[in-house]
Amino acid sequence: MPHVITDACITCGSCAENCPVEAIHTADSESQYFINPEVCIDCGACKSVCGADAIFADDELPADKQKFIEINANFFK
């Protein structure tokens, strides 16, 4: 199960710096980071350093954050 970044992200970048497979990216025009579900190895390194509590395993997302599974995936299309 890949991890997912939600709108609580404050774009600090600590998650991207700690991802061992470089699955986390953003763009200048974006207000958050995104996790590529095709690359994520579900190690949890990103979640452990996220000070905004913006990262969840996709099967642990709160009901009101489910849309971020698709939002993260679409960023990489």
N, C-alpha and C positions, 0 to 999 in steps of 0.2 A: 504494500500500500504506500503510495507516495505521500509526501507531506504537501500541504497547501498553505499559501500565505493569504491572509485576509486583509480587509481594509483597515485593520488596526496597525498595519505596518507604518513605521515612521521613517522609512528609508535610511536607516543608520548604516546599513551594509554589513553589520556583524554576522548575519546569517551567511551572506555570500562569501565572506572571508573564511568562514569555518566549514564550508561545504567541500568535502574531499573529492567530489566528482564534478565540481563547477556546474551544478544544475540550476543555480539561482542567478537571475539577471534582472536588469531593469533598463529603461531607456530615459533619456533626458526629458521626454514629454510625459513620463509616468510619475505617479505619486506614491508608488509602492514597488516592491520587488516581487518576482514571480518565480515559482519552481517548475521546471520542466518535468512533467510526470514520466516522460520516456527515459530520463537520465537519472532521476532520483533513486537512490538505493535504500531509502527508508532507514537511514542510520540514526536520525534524530539529532545530529550535531547542530543543525540550524536552530531547532526548537530550544535546545539547552542554552543558547546564547541570546535568544530574542528577548529583549527587555520590555517589549510591548505586548507580549503574549499574543502575537499575531499568527503564529504557526501551529497547525494542527495536523495530525495524521488524517488522511481523507475519511477514514471510517469513524473519526472522533469529532468531526466538525459539528458545531451547533446547527440546529435546523435552519436558523436564519442566515447561515453562512455557506450553505450548500452550493450556491451559485458560484463560489470562488473556485470550485473544482474546474468548472468550464472556463472561467476567466483566466486562471493560471495556464491551462492548456492552450487556450486561444492565443495567448501572448507569443507562443512559439510557432504558430502556424504561418 
